[in-house]
């Protein structure tokens, strides 16, 4: 959230480069043409060279990455980033207090692009202030095949946590007993190899946990997390573990009420920014916008953190850009939201049942009732808001853009 150039962190270069063909771009030139960028801009991005902030976020989005996760930010800018975070109290205070509790569990739920990454990064930073060790695991990093087999998934999960804590992978190999179940092996690895090395506490964040929901292994992995939380009540070593699970949708899979991690711990749902928080964001960007102009923007995108940030970033970075021009082009393929909107459209095109459901939503003049599972999915994409059992488009931008393309 600033007017700077960014570069891909060295440890992500190989993954970013391989994402080009994985996303069906045969060459850098093809990716550049799709984005409307010069080939040199795309080449700089893929080779870890500085790229303009807005271009960096658009390329990241096109390749399926969270720009904040792959960006290399100098220490001096990291310090500055801490002052940019927009608080949505009392959420932050609740999280700060909860991670101090032995064996605690925080569940963060919000649609895509609503600021879950910002909040989880803040929680991890707060943990470090208390000399806690931290580990962040993103299920986006898992291969599709990892979700097909519980043994393979738990082995991947343990390797990731061990890597975050600088534990040699040989330790995992030595502790893993083929005669035991993978759940037992995973628990033993934490109990005997990881947690004893933790001095104070370990804040373990599992992001995009909803990626596991459609797979049978969810019925084993999710209760495993619940069991760790419960074990902390009677076993001191597990009191060191502070779990943070992050997801975009409601849990639509059947889980035993006593085995689900989603009905214990502290539940956090991220709301949109209110007017005061929007004004705070304009001040951070040092934009001299009148109250009427801010209202014009929020009438279009609401208090959506990502959409507001994109607009303010554009106004800050491009001095010739005006709010009126931005608003006029916003719902078109010439606007600043084109990559974001095209990605959402591609998702709908790939899932005809979602496309048909959302068409019903945007064509209606008032909120409508659709299938509950489709509601969960559209909500996770951030396309709709809930009104009782009904839904309506999250913002006017989405209504305008998708009305033209789905009619």
C-alpha positions in Angstrom: 0.0 0.0 0.0 2.4 2.7 -1.1 3.8 4.5 -4.2 7.0 2.4 -4.7 8.5 -0.1 -7.0 8.6 -3.8 -5.9 10.5 -6.9 -6.9 9.9 -10.6 -6.4 11.7 -12.0 -3.4 14.5 -14.4 -4.5 13.0 -17.4 -2.8 9.8 -17.0 -5.0 11.5 -16.5 -8.4 11.5 -20.1 -9.5 7.8 -20.5 -8.5 6.8 -17.3 -10.2 8.7 -18.2 -13.4 7.1 -21.7 -13.5 3.6 -20.1 -13.1 3.8 -18.5 -16.5 3.3 -21.8 -18.4 1.2 -23.2 -15.6 -1.3 -20.4 -16.3 -1.3 -21.3 -20.0 1.0 -18.5 -21.3 3.4 -20.1 -23.7 5.9 -17.2 -23.3 6.7 -14.0 -21.5 5.5 -12.1 -24.6 2.1 -13.8 -24.4 1.7 -12.8 -20.8 2.8 -9.2 -21.6 0.3 -9.0 -24.5 -2.5 -10.3 -22.2 -1.8 -7.6 -19.6 -1.1 -4.9 -22.1 2.4 -4.4 -20.7 5.8 -4.2 -22.4 7.8 -7.4 -22.5 10.5 -5.7 -20.5 8.1 -5.1 -17.6 7.2 -8.7 -17.5 10.8 -9.8 -17.8 11.8 -7.5 -14.9 9.1 -9.0 -12.8 10.1 -12.6 -13.6 13.8 -11.9 -12.9 13.4 -10.1 -9.6 14.0 -6.6 -10.9 12.0 -3.6 -9.7 8.6 -3.1 -11.2 6.1 -0.3 -10.7 3.7 -1.1 -7.8 0.5 -1.3 -9.8 2.1 -3.4 -12.5 3.5 -5.7 -9.9 0.1 -6.3 -8.3 -1.5 -6.9 -11.7 1.1 -9.4 -12.8 1.0 -11.2 -9.5 -2.8 -11.4 -9.7 -2.7 -12.7 -13.2 -0.3 -15.5 -12.2 -2.4 -16.4 -9.2 -0.1 -14.9 -6.4 -0.8 -12.7 -3.5 1.5 -9.8 -4.2 2.2 -9.2 -0.5 3.4 -12.8 -0.1 6.0 -12.7 -3.0 7.2 -9.1 -2.7 10.7 -8.3 -1.3 10.3 -5.3 0.9 13.5 -3.6 2.3 13.6 -3.4 6.1 13.2 0.3 6.1 10.0 0.0 4.1 8.8 -2.9 6.3 8.9 -0.4 9.2 6.9 2.1 7.1 4.4 -0.6 6.3 3.5 -1.0 9.9 2.1 2.6 10.0 0.0 1.9 6.8 -2.1 -0.9 8.3 -5.7 0.2 8.7 -7.1 -1.1 12.0 -10.7 -2.4 12.2 -11.0 -2.4 16.0 -11.8 -4.2 18.2 -10.6 -7.0 15.9 -6.9 -6.3 16.4 -7.2 -6.0 20.2 -9.1 -9.3 20.3 -6.4 -11.1 18.2 -3.6 -9.5 20.3 -5.2 -10.8 23.5 -6.0 -14.2 22.1 -2.5 -15.2 20.9 -1.3 -14.6 24.5 -3.7 -17.4 25.7 -2.1 -20.9 26.0 -3.3 -23.3 23.3 -5.5 -20.6 21.6 -7.2 -20.8 18.3 -8.2 -17.9 16.0 -10.4 -18.4 13.0 -10.3 -15.6 10.4 -13.0 -15.6 7.8 -13.6 -13.1 5.0 -14.1 -13.1 1.2 -11.1 -12.9 -1.1 -9.3 -9.5 -1.2 -10.7 -8.3 2.1 -7.5 -8.0 4.1 -7.0 -11.4 5.6 -3.3 -11.4 4.7 -2.8 -7.9 6.3 -4.4 -9.1 9.5 -2.5 -12.4 9.7 0.8 -10.7 9.0 0.0 -8.3 11.9 -0.8 -11.2 14.2 2.5 -12.9 13.3 4.3 -9.6 14.0 2.6 -9.3 17.3 3.7 -12.8 18.2 7.3 -11.9 17.4 7.1 -8.9 19.8 6.5 -11.4 22.6 9.5 -13.5 21.4 7.1 -16.1 20.0 8.3 -18.2 17.0 6.1 -18.0 14.0 5.3 -20.2 11.0 3.0 -19.4 8.1 1.7 -22.2 5.9 -0.4 -21.4 2.8 -2.3 -24.3 1.3 -2.0 -22.5 -2.1 1.6 -23.8 -2.1 0.5 -27.4 -2.0 0.3 -29.4 -5.2 -3.1 -30.8 -6.3 -1.9 -34.3 -5.7 -1.1 -33.4 -2.0 -4.8 -33.1 -1.3 -5.6 -36.5 -2.7 -3.8 -38.5 0.0 -3.7 -37.9 3.8 -0.3 -39.4 4.2 1.2 -37.2 1.5 -0.6 -34.1 2.7 0.5 -34.4 6.3 4.0 -35.2 5.2 4.0 -32.0 3.1 2.5 -30.0 6.0 5.1 -31.2 8.5 7.9 -30.4 6.1 6.6 -26.9 5.6 6.3 -26.2 9.3 9.7 -27.7 10.0 11.2 -25.5 7.2 9.7 -22.4 8.7 11.3 -23.3 12.1 14.7 -24.2 10.5 14.4 -27.9 11.6 16.4 -30.2 9.4 14.2 -32.4 7.3 16.1 -35.5 8.5 14.4 -35.0 11.9 11.0 -35.6 10.2 12.3 -38.7 8.4 13.7 -40.1 11.6 10.5 -39.5 13.6 8.1 -40.8 10.9 7.1 -44.5 11.6 5.5 -46.2 8.7 3.7 -48.6 11.1 1.8 -45.7 12.6 -1.0 -43.6 11.0 0.1 -40.3 9.4 -2.1 -38.5 12.0 -0.1 -40.1 14.8 3.1 -39.4 13.1 2.2 -35.7 12.6 1.2 -35.3 16.2 4.4 -37.0 17.4 6.5 -34.8 15.1 5.0 -31.7 16.7 5.0 -33.1 20.2 8.6 -34.5 20.2 10.5 -32.6 17.5 9.0 -29.1 17.0 7.3 -27.8 20.2 10.2 -28.8 22.6 12.4 -26.5 20.6 10.0 -23.6 21.1 11.0 -21.4 24.0 7.9 -19.3 24.5 5.2 -20.1 22.0 4.6 -21.0 18.4 2.1 -19.0 16.3 1.1 -21.3 13.4 -1.0 -19.6 10.7 -2.7 -21.9 8.1 -3.9 -19.7 5.2 -6.5 -20.7 2.6 -7.6 -23.7 4.7 -10.8 -23.8 2.7 -8.8 -25.3 -0.2 -9.0 -28.6 1.7 -12.8 -28.6 2.1 -13.7 -30.4 -1.2 -11.3 -33.2 -0.4 -11.9 -36.3 1.7 -8.7 -35.6 3.8 -10.5 -32.6 5.3 -12.5 -35.1 7.5 -9.2 -36.1 9.1 -7.0 -33.0 9.0 -9.6 -30.6 10.4 -10.4 -32.8 13.5 -6.7 -33.2 14.0 -6.4 -29.4 14.4 -9.3 -29.5 16.9 -7.6 -32.3 18.8 -4.4 -30.2 19.2 -6.4 -27.3 20.6 -8.2 -29.6 23.0 -5.0 -31.4 24.0 -3.5 -28.0 25.2 -6.1 -28.0 28.0 -4.4 -31.1 29.6 -0.9 -31.3 28.2 1.6 -28.5 28.8 3.7 -29.0 25.7 0.7 -28.2 23.5 0.0 -25.0 25.4 2.8 -23.5 23.4 0.8 -23.8 20.1 -1.3 -20.8 19.0 -3.3 -21.7 15.9 -4.6 -19.2 13.3 -6.7 -20.6 10.5 -7.8 -18.4 7.6 -10.6 -19.1 5.1 -12.9 -17.4 2.7 -16.0 -19.5 2.9 -18.3 -20.9 5.4 -17.6 -24.6 6.2 -20.0 -26.4 4.0 -18.7 -30.0 4.7 -20.2 -32.2 7.4 -18.1 -32.4 10.5 -18.8 -33.9 13.9 -19.6 -31.0 16.2 -17.0 -32.3 18.6 -14.3 -32.7 16.0 -14.6 -29.4 14.1 -12.1 -26.6 14.7 -14.7 -24.1 13.5 -16.9 -24.0 16.6 -14.1 -23.4 19.1 -11.6 -20.6 19.7 -12.1 -17.0 18.7 -14.0 -16.3 15.5 -13.0 -13.2 13.5 -15.0 -11.9 10.5 -13.5 -9.0 8.6 -15.9 -6.2 7.6 -15.5 -3.7 4.9 -13.9 -0.3 5.8 -16.2 2.2 7.3 -16.1 5.9 6.2 -13.6 6.8 8.9 -11.2 4.1 7.8 -11.6 5.1 4.2 -10.6 8.6 5.1 -7.6 7.3 7.0 -6.5 5.5 3.9 -6.7 8.7 1.8 -4.6 10.4 4.4 -1.9 7.7 4.2 -1.8 8.1 0.5 -1.6 11.9 1.0 -4.6 12.4 -1.4 -6.5 15.7 -1.2 -9.9 14.3 -1.9 -13.1 16.1 -1.0 -15.8 14.3 0.9 -18.0 14.2 -2.2 -15.3 12.5 -4.2 -14.7 9.9 -1.5 -18.5 9.3 -1.5 -18.4 8.8 -5.3 -15.8 6.2 -5.0 -17.5 4.3 -2.1 -20.8 4.4 -4.0 -19.0 2.3 -6.7 -16.8 0.0 -4.6 -18.2 0.3 -1.1 -15.7 -0.1 1.7 -13.8 -3.0 -0.1 -10.2 -2.7 1.1 -8.6 -4.1 -2.1 -10.7 -2.0 -4.5 -10.1 1.2 -2.5 -6.4 0.5 -2.3 -6.2 0.0 -6.0 -7.9 3.3 -6.7 -5.8 5.3 -4.2 -2.6 3.7 -5.4 -3.5 4.7 -9.0 -4.3 8.3 -8.0 -1.0 8.5 -6.1 1.3 6.8 -8.6 -0.1 8.5 -11.7 -0.3 12.2 -11.3 -2.3 12.7 -14.5 -5.0 10.3 -13.3 -8.2 11.8 -12.1 -10.9 10.3 -10.0 -13.6 11.1 -12.5 -11.7 9.3 -15.3 -11.0 6.4 -13.0 -14.7 6.1 -12.1 -15.8 6.4 -15.7 -13.6 3.5 -16.9 -13.8 1.4 -13.7 -16.3 -1.2 -15.0 -14.6 -1.5 -18.4 -11.6 -3.4 -19.8 -9.7 -0.1 -19.9 -10.1 0.6 -16.2 -7.7 -0.1 -13.3 -9.7 -3.1 -12.1 -9.6 -4.9 -15.5 -7.2 -7.7 -14.3 -9.2 -8.3 -11.1 -12.5 -8.3 -13.0 -11.3 -10.5 -15.8 -10.0 -13.0 -13.3 -13.4 -13.2 -11.6 -15.1 -13.5 -15.0 -12.7 -16.4 -15.9 -13.6 -18.2 -12.7 -17.3 -17.9 -13.5 -16.7 -19.0 -17.1 -14.9 -22.1 -15.8 -17.9 -23.0 -13.5 -21.2 -22.7 -15.4 -23.3 -23.3 -12.3 -21.6 -20.3 -10.6 -22.0 -18.2 -13.7 -25.7 -19.0 -14.0 -26.3 -18.2 -10.3 -24.4 -14.9 -10.4 -26.2 -13.9 -13.6 -29.5 -14.3 -11.6 -28.0 -12.1 -8.9 -26.8 -9.2 -11.1 -29.9 -9.2 -13.3 -32.3 -8.9 -10.3 -33.4 -5.5 -9.0 -33.3 -6.8 -5.4 -31.7 -9.6 -3.4 -32.4 -13.1 -4.5 -32.3 -16.6 -3.1 -29.9 -19.1 -4.7 -28.6 -22.6 -3.7 -26.7 -22.5 -0.4 -23.5 -24.1 -1.7 -23.4 -21.6 -4.6 -23.9 -18.8 -2.1 -20.9 -20.0 -0.1 -18.8 -20.1 -3.3 -19.9 -16.7 -4.6 -19.3 -15.2 -1.1 -15.8 -16.7 -0.9 -15.0 -15.0 -4.2 -16.2 -11.7 -2.7 -18.9 -11.3 -5.4 -21.9 -11.1 -3.1 -23.2 -9.9 0.2 -25.6 -11.8 2.3 -29.0 -10.5 3.4 -30.7 -13.2 5.4 -31.0 -16.2 3.1 -30.7 -13.9 0.0 -27.7 -12.4 -1.8 -27.0 -9.3 -3.8 -23.8 -8.0 -5.6 -21.1 -6.9 -3.2 -20.7 -3.5 -4.9 -22.0 -1.4 -7.8 -18.7 -2.1 -9.7 -19.5 -5.8 -9.9 -23.1 -5.2 -10.8 -22.1 -2.9 -13.8 -19.3 -5.1 -15.1 -21.0 -8.4 -14.9 -24.4 -7.2 -16.0 -22.8 -6.3 -19.4 -21.0 -9.6 -19.7 -23.6 -12.1 -18.4 -26.7 -10.7 -20.0 
